[in-house]
């Protein structure tokens, strides 16, 4: 993409992110991998962007959210991007990425799992980041999370437990994945009237990646998500629900230890939420607490498809309730 920055206005990336709706890390990724924009630099070495850059980023953001691949449209002019977005139609030059078959998806994801695990084993953070970036382009966000990231995290956890990996390997991978989730969070604001959700982990559950991934899936499905991080007591999660007027809470349980405190916290949270707010529980250790979850009456996530159906059902219920009030 040739530099079109002939206008005098210059903005730092923080301003560009706010005005374009594209998060800073994603701007840098698009710039580095695809030359989607070509900022200039100040004498102090800071990147500065123009009004035209901001306009391009806005259009690119809209196009990628409609399913177009950034790798295919990064070099489009502003006029070409506008034409691409007209009436939601697609140009012959830029079709949507072909839908992968289940076998193709599985094969691509499996290859990336092997590459990513090799990078973790070699303690090569840069290689791991590059494999993640390439996989996101090929697979898309939801497939990336379900078929690559989640199995990879399971493998890393298992290999750590048998001693093939040191704790530092798991920490390195988790740190990179945590930073990646910032890019994966939906750039578009939730639509007006969207269902609201609070996501966290209960007290004593320190690993937050499962909760982060649940938040991303919900945002991709149009929910307005307030992510609270890990290790929160029931009363604080309930307070966040009150402040945000959320209709659902999702918590992730990653480790099982028969801690009576967790039993107490889940019961307390369900009681504080009452019947008007749905409590959804997932995570790789959630099944360990199945008798408790059944007793309390929470919604237990079986897999990602099930979680999506849960979200759809809750949205439909909210729509019916809203219509009944009119």
C-alpha positions as CSV (number, residue, x, y, z in Angstrom):
1,X,0.0,0.0,0.0
2,X,1.6,3.3,-1.0
3,X,1.7,6.0,1.6
4,X,-1.2,8.3,1.1
5,X,-0.5,10.5,4.1
6,X,-0.5,13.8,2.3
7,X,-2.8,15.5,4.8
8,X,-1.3,17.5,7.6
9,X,-3.1,16.0,10.6
10,X,-1.0,13.5,12.5
11,X,-2.2,11.3,15.3
12,X,-0.6,8.9,17.8
13,X,-1.8,5.3,17.8
14,X,-3.9,5.8,20.9
15,X,-6.0,8.4,19.1
16,X,-6.1,6.3,16.0
17,X,-7.5,3.4,17.9
18,X,-10.2,5.4,19.5
19,X,-11.3,7.1,16.3
20,X,-11.1,4.0,14.0
21,X,-12.5,1.4,16.5
22,X,-9.5,-0.8,15.9
23,X,-7.4,-1.7,18.9
24,X,-3.8,-0.6,19.0
25,X,-2.3,-4.1,18.9
26,X,-4.4,-5.0,15.9
27,X,-3.4,-1.8,14.1
28,X,0.2,-2.8,14.6
29,X,-0.4,-6.3,13.5
30,X,-2.2,-5.2,10.3
31,X,0.6,-2.7,9.6
32,X,3.4,-5.2,10.2
33,X,2.0,-8.2,8.4
34,X,-0.1,-6.6,5.6
35,X,1.1,-2.9,5.3
36,X,-2.6,-1.9,5.6
37,X,-1.4,1.5,6.7
38,X,2.0,3.2,6.4
39,X,2.5,5.7,9.2
40,X,5.3,8.2,9.3
41,X,7.6,8.8,12.2
42,X,8.3,11.9,14.3
43,X,11.9,13.0,15.0
44,X,11.5,11.2,18.3
45,X,10.7,7.9,16.6
46,X,6.9,7.8,17.3
47,X,4.6,6.4,14.7
48,X,2.0,9.0,13.5
49,X,-1.0,8.4,11.4
50,X,-3.2,10.6,9.2
51,X,-6.9,11.1,8.7
52,X,-6.7,8.9,5.6
53,X,-5.1,6.1,7.7
54,X,-8.0,6.4,10.2
55,X,-10.5,6.3,7.4
56,X,-8.9,3.1,5.9
57,X,-8.8,1.4,9.3
58,X,-12.5,2.1,9.8
59,X,-13.4,0.6,6.5
60,X,-11.0,-2.4,7.0
61,X,-12.6,-3.0,10.4
62,X,-16.1,-3.0,8.9
63,X,-15.0,-5.4,6.1
64,X,-13.3,-7.9,8.3
65,X,-16.3,-8.0,10.6
66,X,-18.4,-8.9,7.6
67,X,-16.1,-11.9,7.0
68,X,-13.5,-10.6,4.5
69,X,-9.9,-11.6,5.1
70,X,-7.5,-8.8,6.0
71,X,-4.8,-10.5,4.0
72,X,-6.9,-10.1,0.9
73,X,-8.2,-6.6,1.3
74,X,-5.3,-4.8,3.1
75,X,-4.1,-3.3,-0.2
76,X,-7.6,-2.0,-1.3
77,X,-8.0,1.7,-1.8
78,X,-10.6,3.6,0.1
79,X,-12.9,3.6,-2.8
80,X,-12.5,-0.1,-3.3
81,X,-13.3,-0.7,0.3
82,X,-16.4,1.5,0.1
83,X,-17.6,-0.4,-2.9
84,X,-16.9,-3.7,-1.1
85,X,-19.1,-2.6,1.8
86,X,-22.0,-1.2,-0.3
87,X,-25.3,-3.0,0.5
88,X,-23.3,-5.7,2.1
89,X,-22.3,-7.1,-1.3
90,X,-19.1,-8.8,-2.3
91,X,-17.0,-8.0,-5.3
92,X,-15.9,-10.8,-7.6
93,X,-12.3,-9.8,-6.9
94,X,-12.8,-10.3,-3.2
95,X,-14.9,-13.3,-2.3
96,X,-15.3,-14.3,1.3
97,X,-12.9,-17.0,2.4
98,X,-14.1,-20.4,1.3
99,X,-15.7,-22.3,4.1
100,X,-13.4,-25.1,5.3
101,X,-14.7,-28.6,5.6
102,X,-14.5,-30.2,9.1
103,X,-11.6,-32.3,7.9
104,X,-9.7,-29.4,6.4
105,X,-10.3,-27.4,9.6
106,X,-9.1,-30.2,11.8
107,X,-6.0,-30.8,9.6
108,X,-5.0,-27.1,9.6
109,X,-5.6,-26.7,13.3
110,X,-3.6,-29.9,14.1
111,X,-0.6,-28.7,12.1
112,X,-0.6,-25.4,14.0
113,X,-1.0,-27.2,17.3
114,X,2.2,-29.1,16.5
115,X,4.0,-26.0,15.4
116,X,2.8,-24.0,18.5
117,X,3.8,-26.8,20.9
118,X,7.2,-27.1,19.3
119,X,7.6,-23.3,19.8
120,X,6.6,-23.6,23.5
121,X,9.0,-26.5,24.0
122,X,11.8,-24.5,22.4
123,X,10.8,-21.5,24.5
124,X,10.6,-19.5,21.3
125,X,8.0,-16.7,22.1
126,X,8.4,-15.0,18.7
127,X,7.7,-18.2,16.8
128,X,4.6,-18.9,18.9
129,X,3.3,-15.4,18.2
130,X,3.8,-15.8,14.4
131,X,2.1,-19.2,14.4
132,X,-0.9,-17.7,16.2
133,X,-1.0,-14.8,13.8
134,X,-0.9,-17.1,10.7
135,X,-3.5,-19.5,12.2
136,X,-5.9,-16.6,12.9
137,X,-5.8,-15.6,9.3
138,X,-6.4,-19.2,8.0
139,X,-9.0,-20.3,10.6
140,X,-10.8,-17.2,11.8
141,X,-11.3,-16.3,15.5
142,X,-13.9,-18.8,16.6
143,X,-12.3,-21.8,14.9
144,X,-8.9,-20.7,16.2
145,X,-10.2,-20.6,19.8
146,X,-12.1,-23.9,19.6
147,X,-9.8,-26.1,17.5
148,X,-6.4,-24.7,18.2
149,X,-6.1,-22.6,21.3
150,X,-8.2,-24.8,23.6
151,X,-6.6,-28.1,22.6
152,X,-3.1,-26.5,22.8
153,X,-3.8,-25.3,26.4
154,X,-4.9,-28.8,27.3
155,X,-1.7,-30.3,25.9
156,X,0.5,-27.8,27.6
157,X,-1.2,-28.4,31.0
158,X,-0.9,-32.2,30.6
159,X,2.8,-32.0,29.5
160,X,3.5,-29.8,32.5
161,X,1.9,-32.3,34.9
162,X,4.1,-35.1,33.6
163,X,7.2,-33.0,33.7
164,X,7.9,-32.5,30.0
165,X,7.4,-28.8,30.4
166,X,8.6,-26.6,33.2
167,X,6.2,-24.1,34.9
168,X,8.1,-21.3,33.0
169,X,7.0,-22.8,29.6
170,X,3.3,-22.7,30.7
171,X,3.7,-19.1,32.0
172,X,5.4,-18.0,28.7
173,X,2.6,-19.5,26.6
174,X,-0.1,-18.1,28.9
175,X,1.4,-14.6,28.8
176,X,1.4,-14.6,25.0
177,X,-2.2,-16.0,24.8
178,X,-3.3,-13.4,27.3
179,X,-1.9,-10.6,25.2
180,X,-3.4,-12.2,22.1
181,X,-6.9,-12.2,23.6
182,X,-6.7,-8.3,23.7
183,X,-6.6,-8.4,19.9
184,X,-9.3,-11.1,19.7
185,X,-11.8,-9.0,21.7
186,X,-14.4,-7.7,19.3
187,X,-13.6,-4.3,17.9
188,X,-17.2,-3.4,17.2
189,X,-19.3,-2.1,20.1
190,X,-22.3,-4.3,21.0
191,X,-25.5,-3.3,19.2
192,X,-28.1,-1.2,21.1
193,X,-30.1,-3.3,23.4
194,X,-27.6,-6.2,23.4
195,X,-27.7,-8.8,26.2
196,X,-25.2,-8.1,28.9
197,X,-22.9,-10.6,30.6
198,X,-20.3,-10.5,33.4
199,X,-17.4,-13.0,33.1
200,X,-15.0,-14.0,35.8
201,X,-13.6,-16.9,37.8
202,X,-14.7,-17.6,41.4
203,X,-12.4,-17.0,44.4
204,X,-9.5,-19.5,44.5
205,X,-9.5,-20.0,40.7
206,X,-6.5,-18.1,39.5
207,X,-6.3,-19.2,35.9
208,X,-8.3,-16.9,33.7
209,X,-7.8,-18.0,30.1
210,X,-11.0,-20.1,30.0
211,X,-13.0,-17.1,31.2
212,X,-11.2,-14.8,28.6
213,X,-12.1,-17.2,25.8
214,X,-15.7,-17.4,26.9
215,X,-15.9,-13.6,26.9
216,X,-14.5,-13.4,23.4
217,X,-17.1,-16.0,22.1
218,X,-19.9,-14.0,23.7
219,X,-18.7,-10.8,22.2
220,X,-18.4,-12.3,18.8
221,X,-22.1,-13.3,19.2
222,X,-23.1,-9.7,19.9
223,X,-23.1,-9.6,23.7
224,X,-21.9,-6.7,25.7
225,X,-19.4,-8.3,28.0
226,X,-17.9,-6.9,31.2
227,X,-14.7,-9.0,31.9
228,X,-13.6,-8.9,35.6
229,X,-10.5,-11.1,35.6
230,X,-9.9,-13.9,38.0
231,X,-10.4,-14.9,41.6
232,X,-13.4,-12.8,42.7
233,X,-15.7,-13.5,45.6
234,X,-19.4,-14.1,44.9
235,X,-20.5,-10.7,46.3
236,X,-18.2,-8.8,44.0
237,X,-19.4,-10.6,40.9
238,X,-23.0,-10.0,42.0
239,X,-22.2,-6.3,42.5
240,X,-20.9,-6.1,38.9
241,X,-24.1,-7.6,37.7
242,X,-26.1,-4.9,39.5
243,X,-23.9,-2.1,38.1
244,X,-24.1,-3.4,34.5
245,X,-27.7,-4.7,34.5
246,X,-26.3,-8.0,33.1
247,X,-28.7,-10.9,32.3
248,X,-26.1,-13.6,32.7
249,X,-22.9,-14.4,34.5
250,X,-20.3,-16.9,33.1
251,X,-17.6,-18.3,35.4
252,X,-14.8,-20.6,34.6
253,X,-13.4,-23.4,36.8
254,X,-10.0,-24.7,35.7
255,X,-8.8,-26.7,38.7
256,X,-10.6,-29.1,41.0
257,X,-9.4,-29.5,44.6
258,X,-12.6,-30.4,46.6
259,X,-12.3,-27.0,48.3
260,X,-15.4,-26.4,50.4
261,X,-15.0,-22.7,49.8
262,X,-15.8,-23.1,46.1
263,X,-19.0,-25.0,46.9
264,X,-19.9,-22.2,49.2
265,X,-19.1,-19.5,46.7
266,X,-21.2,-21.0,43.9
267,X,-24.2,-21.5,46.2
268,X,-23.8,-17.9,47.4
269,X,-23.4,-16.5,43.9
270,X,-26.5,-18.3,42.7
271,X,-28.5,-17.0,45.7
272,X,-27.3,-13.4,45.1
273,X,-28.2,-13.5,41.4
274,X,-31.7,-14.9,42.0
275,X,-33.8,-16.3,39.2
276,X,-33.6,-13.3,36.9
277,X,-29.9,-13.7,36.1
278,X,-28.6,-16.9,34.5
279,X,-25.4,-18.4,36.0
280,X,-23.3,-20.3,33.4
281,X,-20.4,-22.4,34.5
282,X,-17.6,-23.8,32.2
283,X,-14.0,-24.7,32.3
284,X,-12.1,-28.0,32.2
285,X,-12.7,-28.8,35.9
286,X,-16.4,-27.9,35.9
287,X,-17.4,-31.5,35.5
288,X,-15.8,-32.3,38.8
289,X,-18.5,-30.3,40.5
290,X,-21.4,-31.6,38.5
291,X,-23.5,-32.8,41.5
292,X,-23.2,-29.3,43.0
293,X,-24.0,-27.6,39.7
294,X,-27.1,-29.8,39.2
295,X,-28.2,-29.1,42.8
296,X,-27.8,-25.3,42.5
297,X,-29.4,-25.1,39.1
298,X,-26.7,-23.5,37.0
299,X,-26.3,-23.8,33.2
300,X,-23.3,-26.1,32.6
301,X,-21.3,-25.5,29.3
302,X,-20.6,-28.8,27.6
303,X,-18.6,-27.4,24.6
304,X,-18.3,-24.3,22.5
305,X,-21.3,-25.1,20.3
306,X,-23.4,-25.7,23.4
307,X,-22.2,-22.3,24.8
308,X,-23.3,-20.6,21.5
309,X,-26.7,-22.3,21.8
310,X,-27.0,-21.1,25.4
311,X,-26.3,-17.5,24.3
312,X,-28.9,-17.8,21.5
313,X,-31.5,-19.2,24.0
314,X,-30.9,-16.4,26.5
315,X,-31.2,-13.8,23.8
316,X,-34.5,-15.3,22.6
317,X,-35.8,-15.3,26.2
318,X,-34.8,-11.6,26.7
319,X,-36.5,-10.7,23.4
320,X,-39.7,-12.4,24.4
321,X,-39.6,-10.7,27.8
322,X,-39.1,-7.3,26.2
323,X,-41.9,-7.9,23.8
324,X,-44.2,-8.9,26.6
325,X,-43.5,-5.7,28.5
326,X,-44.6,-3.6,25.4
